[in-house]
């Protein structure tokens, strides 16, 4: 979600042999993605309204995206992602560990982190168990797995 032109993340996923489906709301990014990865399914739509290709997934990735959404849209999107994951499916997303508001360096848009405690709560409410949180030079990551019933 929020695939951009596909580099470096989509390229890494494809190189690893994974089947990738991509979503971005910006027509220019979708056009660039199509040029960079012909044959990989990509749609131009906002994640808030996405049909997610009408299917389920083993995993979902939202890098540099969740925090760009208003608070209630973040909660709603996490719920929708839980709905499209298969049992045991993974969800990786980035945000700040503390609740805060800032302007995103890449987009200039106001960004909001719910904070790690609130993200853990939202994940649990929709049937996702946190696997791990970690940080590196690229950011702070939340890794969750859909519960197997």
Order of alpha helices (4+ residues) and beta strands (2+ residues): alpha-beta-alpha-beta-beta-alpha-beta-beta-beta-alpha-beta-beta
